[in-house]
Amino acid sequence: MELGISSSESIIFSIFIIFTSAAVLATVALFARQALLVAYIAGGILLGPSVFNVVQDTEFSRQIAKVGIMFLLFLMGLNLHPQKLFSSIKQSTLITFGSSLIFALIGFVAAWALQLPRIDQFVVAGAFMFSSTIIGLKLLPTTVLHHQHVGEIIISILLLQDILAIILLLLIETHGTGSNQFNELIKLAIALPGLIAFAFVIERLVLVKLMTKFDKIKEYIFLLAIGWCLGIAELAHTIGLSHEAGAFIAGVTIAVGPISFYISESLKPIRDFFLVIFFFSLGASLDVGLAWKLLLPAIITSCVLLLVKPFVFRFLIHKSGESEQDSKEIGMRLGQLSEFSLLLGFVAMSAGLISLRASNFIQVCTIASFILSTYLIVLHYPTPIAISDKLRRD
C-alpha cells in the first residue's frame, strides 16, 4: 500500500513527518556522534519519493526551505562585523582563496572523471571550495583559551568562504534567468551596490533609531528584524537579485548595531526550524537509485578531500605564522565539504543549470564528507560531543 497523502492535509502532515523523523533520527545521530544535519538529510532520503514515499509533495518543503536559506544568510551577515573581518583578512585571504582554488580543482577533476557536462564540472568545482560552518563551529570548544584562538582563525576563514559562496550564488542566480549574460552582469553590477547603499542609509536613518528607542521591547525588536530581513530580500528580488542575497545584505547592515547579538540569538530558533525543512527537502530530492551508482566515486572523492584539505590548510596556515599544532588541528576541523556545497547544488539544480546526476554527486560527496570528518574530529580533538571524557569540552 502506498503511503501517500492528499493535498488538503499535505502541509500539516508534511510538517509532522519532517519534525517527527528529525527528532527520532537526531537522537540516533547524537548517539553515533554525528552532526544533526546528517539526520535531517537521512529523514528526507528515507521518507521522500525515492524510498518509502511517505512525503510525495516535496514542492511544499522546497518552498519553505527557501525561507530557511534566507534566515541562514541573514544571520551569517549579522555575524559579519566589518571590523572583525578586516582585522583578520590579511592573514586569512591568502589561506582562503589559495585553498579554495586547490579544492575547486579536485572537484573539477572528479566531475570530469565522471564525464559530466562542462557547466556541471564548474558548479561541482565551486561546491568543493568550502568547509562546513556548522561542523567547524559546533564541534569547537569555546571554554578553552587555546580554542578561542583556533576559533578566531576558523571563523575568519569561514567568513571569507561565505562571501565567496554569496558571489557564486549570485552568479548562478544570474545565469539561471536565461537572459543575456552580459546584460545581467551589468544589471547586477548596478543593482547590488545600489541595494547595499540603500540598505545602509535606511538602517542609519530609520532602523537604528527605532531599535535604540524601543530596545527594551524585545518582541518589537524581534519583529523588526524579521521584517527587515524579508523586506530587503523581497526588494532584492524585485530589482533582479536573489532573495538570499538581499537577506545577506540585510544582516550585514545591522551587524554593527548595539543589539545585533540579541537579534542573532533570538532568530536562531526560527532559522533552525526552517533549516530542518531545508535539509529534509535536500534528502527528499535525492534520487537514491542514481545516488547509489555514484556512491563509490563519491566516497573515493570524499576520502581524497579528507586527505588533501587538512594538509593544504595545515601548510598555508603554518606559513602564515601559526604553530604546527594549531595549523594541523584547524586543517582537520575544516576538512569536509559545506552546507554551502549543498546550497549551491540545490540552487543550480532549481535554476536548471546542472544535471540531476551532478546535483546528486554533490549531495552524496557532501554527506559522506560530513560523516567521515565528524568521526575524525570527535576521535582526535576536543569537542562538546567527544566519546572520551578526556576530549569532551563544552
NORHUQUI-V933109 format. One record per pair of residues at least 12 apart in sequence whose C-alpha atoms are under 10 Angstrom apart, sorted by the first residue. I is the first residue (numbers start at 1). J is the second residue. Records with the same first field share a line. If there is no record, write none. Layout:
I = J ; J
This chain:
2 = 52 ; 53 ; 54
3 = 47 ; 52 ; 53 ; 54 ; 55 ; 56
4 = 49 ; 52 ; 53 ; 54 ; 55 ; 56 ; 57
5 = 53 ; 54 ; 55 ; 56 ; 57
6 = 56 ; 57
7 = 56 ; 57
10 = 55 ; 56 ; 57 ; 58 ; 60
11 = 55 ; 57 ; 60 ; 61
13 = 54 ; 55
14 = 54 ; 55 ; 56 ; 57 ; 58 ; 60 ; 61 ; 277
15 = 55 ; 60 ; 61 ; 277
17 = 43 ; 44 ; 47 ; 54 ; 55
18 = 40 ; 43 ; 44 ; 47 ; 55 ; 61 ; 276 ; 277 ; 279 ; 280 ; 281
19 = 40 ; 43 ; 273 ; 276 ; 277 ; 280
20 = 43
21 = 39 ; 40 ; 42 ; 43 ; 44 ; 46 ; 47 ; 280
22 = 36 ; 37 ; 38 ; 39 ; 40 ; 41 ; 42 ; 43 ; 44 ; 276 ; 277 ; 280
23 = 36 ; 39 ; 40 ; 43
24 = 39 ; 40 ; 43
25 = 37 ; 38 ; 39 ; 40 ; 41 ; 42 ; 43
26 = 38 ; 39 ; 40 ; 42 ; 43
27 = 39
30 = 385
31 = 385 ; 387
32 = 371 ; 375 ; 385 ; 387
33 = 371 ; 374 ; 375 ; 378 ; 379 ; 384 ; 385 ; 386 ; 387
34 = 135 ; 370 ; 371 ; 372 ; 373 ; 374 ; 375 ; 378 ; 385
35 = 134 ; 135 ; 138 ; 139 ; 370 ; 371 ; 373 ; 374 ; 375 ; 385
36 = 134 ; 135 ; 276
37 = 134 ; 135 ; 275 ; 276 ; 278 ; 279 ; 280 ; 339 ; 367 ; 370
38 = 279 ; 280 ; 283 ; 366 ; 367 ; 368 ; 370 ; 371
39 = 276 ; 279 ; 280 ; 283
40 = 275 ; 276 ; 277 ; 278 ; 279 ; 280 ; 281 ; 282 ; 283 ; 284
41 = 276 ; 277 ; 278 ; 279 ; 280 ; 281 ; 282 ; 283 ; 284 ; 285 ; 286 ; 363 ; 367
42 = 279 ; 280 ; 282 ; 283 ; 284 ; 367
43 = 276 ; 279 ; 280 ; 281 ; 282 ; 283 ; 284
44 = 58 ; 276 ; 277 ; 278 ; 279 ; 280 ; 281 ; 282 ; 283 ; 284 ; 285 ; 286
45 = 279 ; 280 ; 281 ; 282 ; 283 ; 284 ; 285 ; 286 ; 287 ; 288
46 = 280 ; 283 ; 284 ; 286 ; 288
47 = 280 ; 283 ; 284
48 = 280 ; 281 ; 282 ; 283 ; 284 ; 285 ; 286 ; 287 ; 288
49 = 283 ; 284 ; 285 ; 286 ; 287 ; 288
50 = 283 ; 284 ; 285 ; 286 ; 287 ; 288 ; 289 ; 290
51 = 284 ; 286 ; 287 ; 288 ; 289
53 = 284
55 = 281 ; 284
56 = 284
57 = 284
58 = 280 ; 281 ; 282 ; 284 ; 285
59 = 281 ; 285
60 = 277 ; 281
61 = 274 ; 276 ; 277 ; 278 ; 279 ; 280 ; 281 ; 282 ; 284
62 = 277 ; 278 ; 279 ; 280 ; 281 ; 282 ; 284 ; 285 ; 346 ; 350
63 = 277 ; 278 ; 281
64 = 274 ; 275 ; 277 ; 278 ; 281
65 = 273 ; 274 ; 275 ; 276 ; 277 ; 278 ; 279 ; 280 ; 281 ; 282
66 = 243 ; 244 ; 274 ; 275 ; 277 ; 278 ; 347
67 = 230 ; 243 ; 244 ; 247 ; 270 ; 271 ; 273 ; 274 ; 275 ; 277 ; 278
68 = 244 ; 270 ; 271 ; 272 ; 273 ; 274 ; 275 ; 276 ; 277 ; 278 ; 279
69 = 243 ; 244 ; 247 ; 248 ; 271 ; 274 ; 275 ; 278 ; 340 ; 343
70 = 229 ; 230 ; 233 ; 242 ; 243 ; 244 ; 245 ; 246 ; 247 ; 248 ; 271 ; 274 ; 275
71 = 226 ; 229 ; 230 ; 244 ; 247 ; 248 ; 251 ; 267 ; 268 ; 270 ; 271 ; 272 ; 274 ; 275
72 = 244 ; 247 ; 248 ; 251 ; 267 ; 268 ; 270 ; 271 ; 272 ; 274 ; 275
73 = 162 ; 166 ; 229 ; 243 ; 244 ; 245 ; 246 ; 247 ; 248 ; 249 ; 250 ; 251 ; 252 ; 271
74 = 225 ; 226 ; 228 ; 229 ; 230 ; 233 ; 244 ; 245 ; 246 ; 247 ; 248 ; 249 ; 250 ; 251 ; 252 ; 253 ; 254 ; 255 ; 264 ; 267 ; 271
75 = 229 ; 247 ; 248 ; 250 ; 251 ; 252 ; 255 ; 260 ; 261 ; 263 ; 264 ; 265 ; 267 ; 268 ; 271
76 = 133 ; 159 ; 162 ; 163 ; 247 ; 248 ; 249 ; 251 ; 252 ; 255 ; 264
77 = 159 ; 162 ; 163 ; 245 ; 247 ; 248 ; 249 ; 250 ; 251 ; 252 ; 253 ; 254 ; 255 ; 264
78 = 247 ; 248 ; 249 ; 250 ; 251 ; 252 ; 253 ; 254 ; 255 ; 256 ; 257 ; 260 ; 261 ; 263 ; 264
79 = 159 ; 251 ; 252 ; 254 ; 255 ; 256 ; 260 ; 261 ; 264
80 = 155 ; 156 ; 159 ; 160 ; 162 ; 163 ; 248 ; 251 ; 252 ; 253 ; 254 ; 255 ; 256
81 = 159 ; 251 ; 252 ; 253 ; 254 ; 255 ; 256 ; 257 ; 260
82 = 252 ; 253 ; 255 ; 256
83 = 256
84 = 152 ; 155 ; 156 ; 159
85 = 155 ; 156 ; 157 ; 159 ; 160
86 = 156
87 = 156
88 = 152 ; 153 ; 155 ; 156 ; 157 ; 160
89 = 153 ; 156 ; 157 ; 159 ; 160
90 = 320
91 = 153 ; 156 ; 157 ; 316 ; 317 ; 320 ; 321
92 = 153 ; 154 ; 155 ; 156 ; 157 ; 158 ; 159 ; 160 ; 316 ; 317 ; 320
93 = 156 ; 157 ; 160 ; 161
94 = 157 ; 316 ; 317 ; 320
95 = 157 ; 160 ; 312 ; 313 ; 314 ; 315 ; 316 ; 317 ; 318 ; 319 ; 320
96 = 129 ; 130 ; 156 ; 157 ; 158 ; 159 ; 160 ; 161 ; 164 ; 313 ; 316 ; 317
97 = 129 ; 157 ; 160 ; 161 ; 164
98 = 312 ; 313 ; 316
99 = 129 ; 130 ; 308 ; 309 ; 312 ; 313 ; 315 ; 316
100 = 125 ; 126 ; 127 ; 128 ; 129 ; 130 ; 131 ; 161 ; 164 ; 309 ; 312 ; 313
101 = 125 ; 126 ; 128 ; 129
102 = 125 ; 128 ; 129 ; 308 ; 309 ; 312
103 = 125 ; 126 ; 127 ; 128 ; 129 ; 130 ; 305 ; 308 ; 309 ; 312 ; 337
104 = 121 ; 122 ; 123 ; 124 ; 125 ; 126 ; 127 ; 128 ; 129 ; 130
105 = 121 ; 122 ; 124 ; 125 ; 126 ; 128 ; 129
106 = 124 ; 125 ; 128 ; 129 ; 301 ; 304 ; 305 ; 308
107 = 121 ; 122 ; 123 ; 124 ; 125 ; 126 ; 127 ; 128 ; 129 ; 301 ; 305 ; 362
108 = 120 ; 121 ; 122 ; 123 ; 124 ; 125 ; 126 ; 127 ; 128
109 = 121 ; 122 ; 124 ; 125 ; 301
110 = 124 ; 125 ; 297 ; 298 ; 300 ; 301 ; 361
111 = 123 ; 124 ; 125 ; 297 ; 301 ; 358 ; 361 ; 362
112 = 124
113 = 297
114 = 294 ; 297 ; 357 ; 358 ; 361
116 = 354 ; 355 ; 357 ; 358
117 = 354 ; 355 ; 358
118 = 354
119 = 353 ; 354 ; 355 ; 358
120 = 345 ; 348 ; 349 ; 353 ; 354 ; 355 ; 356 ; 357 ; 358 ; 359
121 = 354 ; 358
122 = 354
123 = 168 ; 172 ; 341 ; 344 ; 345 ; 348 ; 353 ; 354 ; 358 ; 359 ; 362
124 = 341 ; 344 ; 345 ; 354 ; 358 ; 359 ; 361 ; 362
125 = 341 ; 362
126 = 164 ; 165 ; 168 ; 169 ; 340 ; 341 ; 344 ; 345
127 = 165 ; 168 ; 337 ; 338 ; 339 ; 340 ; 341 ; 342 ; 343 ; 344 ; 345 ; 362 ; 363 ; 366
128 = 305 ; 336 ; 337 ; 338 ; 340 ; 341 ; 342 ; 344 ; 362 ; 365 ; 366
129 = 161 ; 164 ; 165 ; 309 ; 337 ; 338 ; 340 ; 341
130 = 157 ; 158 ; 160 ; 161 ; 162 ; 164 ; 165 ; 334 ; 335 ; 336 ; 337 ; 338 ; 339 ; 340 ; 341
131 = 154 ; 157 ; 158 ; 161 ; 162 ; 309 ; 333 ; 334 ; 335 ; 336 ; 337 ; 338 ; 339 ; 340 ; 341 ; 366 ; 369 ; 370
132 = 158 ; 161 ; 333 ; 334 ; 335 ; 336 ; 337 ; 338 ; 339 ; 340 ; 341 ; 366 ; 369 ; 370
133 = 154 ; 155 ; 157 ; 158 ; 159 ; 161 ; 162 ; 334 ; 336 ; 337 ; 338 ; 339 ; 340
134 = 338 ; 339
135 = 333 ; 334 ; 335 ; 336 ; 337 ; 338 ; 339 ; 370 ; 373 ; 374 ; 377
136 = 151 ; 154 ; 155 ; 158 ; 330 ; 332 ; 333 ; 334 ; 335 ; 336 ; 338 ; 373 ; 374 ; 377
137 = 151 ; 154 ; 155 ; 158 ; 333 ; 334 ; 383
138 = 383 ; 384 ; 385 ; 394
139 = 333 ; 374 ; 377 ; 378 ; 381 ; 382 ; 383 ; 384 ; 385 ; 386 ; 393 ; 394
140 = 154 ; 333 ; 377 ; 381 ; 382 ; 383 ; 384 ; 385 ; 393 ; 394
141 = 381 ; 382 ; 383 ; 384 ; 385 ; 391 ; 392 ; 393 ; 394
142 = 383 ; 384 ; 393 ; 394
143 = 393 ; 394
144 = 382 ; 393 ; 394
146 = 326
147 = 326 ; 329 ; 330 ; 382
149 = 326
150 = 322 ; 326 ; 327 ; 329 ; 330
151 = 330
153 = 317 ; 322 ; 326 ; 327 ; 330
154 = 330 ; 331 ; 333 ; 334
157 = 334
158 = 334
161 = 338 ; 340
162 = 340
163 = 248
165 = 340 ; 341 ; 343 ; 344
166 = 244 ; 245 ; 248 ; 340 ; 344
167 = 245
168 = 344
169 = 242 ; 244 ; 245 ; 340 ; 343 ; 344 ; 345 ; 347 ; 348
170 = 185 ; 188 ; 192 ; 241 ; 242 ; 244 ; 245
171 = 184 ; 185 ; 188 ; 241 ; 348
172 = 242 ; 344 ; 345 ; 347 ; 348 ; 349 ; 351 ; 352 ; 353
173 = 240 ; 241 ; 242 ; 244 ; 245 ; 344 ; 347 ; 348 ; 350 ; 351 ; 353
174 = 187 ; 188 ; 240 ; 241 ; 242 ; 351
175 = 348 ; 351 ; 352 ; 353
176 = 347 ; 348 ; 349 ; 350 ; 351 ; 352 ; 353
177 = 240 ; 351 ; 352 ; 353
178 = 351 ; 352 ; 353
184 = 240 ; 241
187 = 239 ; 240 ; 241
188 = 239 ; 240 ; 241
191 = 236 ; 239 ; 240 ; 241
192 = 236 ; 239 ; 240 ; 241 ; 245 ; 246 ; 249
194 = 239
195 = 232 ; 235 ; 236 ; 239 ; 241 ; 245 ; 246 ; 249 ; 250
196 = 232 ; 236 ; 246 ; 249 ; 250 ; 252 ; 253
197 = 249 ; 253
198 = 232 ; 253
199 = 228 ; 232 ; 246 ; 249 ; 250 ; 251 ; 252 ; 253 ; 254
200 = 249 ; 250 ; 252 ; 253 ; 254
201 = 253
202 = 253
203 = 228 ; 250 ; 253 ; 254 ; 257
204 = 253 ; 254 ; 257
207 = 224 ; 225 ; 228 ; 253 ; 254 ; 257
208 = 254 ; 257 ; 258 ; 259
210 = 224
211 = 224 ; 225 ; 257 ; 258 ; 259
212 = 257 ; 258 ; 259
215 = 258 ; 259
218 = 262 ; 263 ; 266
219 = 266
221 = 259 ; 262 ; 263 ; 266
222 = 262 ; 263 ; 264 ; 266 ; 267
223 = 263 ; 267
224 = 263
225 = 250 ; 251 ; 254 ; 260 ; 263 ; 264 ; 266 ; 267
226 = 247 ; 250 ; 263 ; 267 ; 270
228 = 246 ; 247 ; 250 ; 251 ; 254
229 = 243 ; 244 ; 246 ; 247 ; 248 ; 249 ; 250 ; 251
230 = 243 ; 244 ; 246 ; 247 ; 250
231 = 243 ; 246 ; 247 ; 250
232 = 244 ; 245 ; 246 ; 247 ; 248 ; 249 ; 250 ; 251
233 = 245 ; 246 ; 247 ; 248 ; 249 ; 250
234 = 246 ; 247
235 = 247
236 = 249
251 = 263 ; 264
278 = 343 ; 346
279 = 339 ; 342 ; 343
281 = 346
282 = 342 ; 343 ; 345 ; 346 ; 360 ; 363
283 = 360 ; 363 ; 364 ; 367
285 = 346 ; 356 ; 359 ; 360 ; 363
286 = 356 ; 357 ; 359 ; 360 ; 361 ; 363 ; 364
287 = 356 ; 357 ; 359 ; 360
288 = 360 ; 364
290 = 356 ; 357 ; 360 ; 361
291 = 356 ; 357 ; 358 ; 359 ; 360 ; 361 ; 362 ; 363 ; 364 ; 365
292 = 360 ; 361 ; 364
293 = 357 ; 361
294 = 357 ; 358 ; 360 ; 361 ; 362 ; 364 ; 365
295 = 360 ; 361 ; 364 ; 365 ; 368
296 = 364 ; 365
297 = 361 ; 364 ; 365
298 = 360 ; 361 ; 362 ; 363 ; 364 ; 365 ; 366 ; 367 ; 368 ; 369
299 = 364 ; 365 ; 366 ; 367 ; 368 ; 369 ; 372
300 = 365 ; 368
301 = 361 ; 365 ; 366 ; 368 ; 369
302 = 335 ; 336 ; 337 ; 364 ; 365 ; 366 ; 367 ; 368 ; 369 ; 370 ; 372 ; 373
303 = 335 ; 336 ; 365 ; 368 ; 369 ; 372 ; 373
304 = 369
305 = 335 ; 336 ; 337 ; 365 ; 369 ; 373
306 = 331 ; 332 ; 334 ; 335 ; 336 ; 337 ; 369 ; 372 ; 373 ; 376
307 = 331 ; 332 ; 335 ; 336
308 = 331 ; 335
309 = 331 ; 332 ; 333 ; 334 ; 335 ; 336 ; 337
310 = 327 ; 328 ; 329 ; 330 ; 331 ; 332 ; 333 ; 334 ; 335 ; 336
311 = 327 ; 328 ; 331 ; 332 ; 335
312 = 327 ; 328 ; 331 ; 335
313 = 327 ; 328 ; 329 ; 330 ; 331 ; 332 ; 333 ; 334 ; 335
314 = 326 ; 327 ; 328 ; 329 ; 330 ; 331 ; 332
315 = 327 ; 328 ; 331
316 = 331
317 = 330 ; 331
329 = 377 ; 380 ; 381
332 = 373 ; 374 ; 376 ; 377 ; 380 ; 381
333 = 373 ; 374 ; 376 ; 377 ; 378 ; 381
334 = 373 ; 377
335 = 369 ; 370 ; 372 ; 373 ; 374 ; 376 ; 377
336 = 365 ; 366 ; 367 ; 368 ; 369 ; 370 ; 371 ; 372 ; 373 ; 374
337 = 362 ; 363 ; 365 ; 366 ; 367 ; 368 ; 369 ; 370 ; 373
338 = 366 ; 367 ; 369 ; 370
339 = 363 ; 366 ; 367 ; 370
340 = 366
341 = 359 ; 362 ; 363 ; 365 ; 366
342 = 359 ; 360 ; 362 ; 363 ; 364 ; 365 ; 366 ; 367
343 = 362 ; 363
344 = 359 ; 362
345 = 358 ; 359 ; 360 ; 361 ; 362 ; 363
346 = 359 ; 360 ; 362 ; 363
347 = 359
375 = 387
378 = 391 ; 392
379 = 391
381 = 393
382 = 394
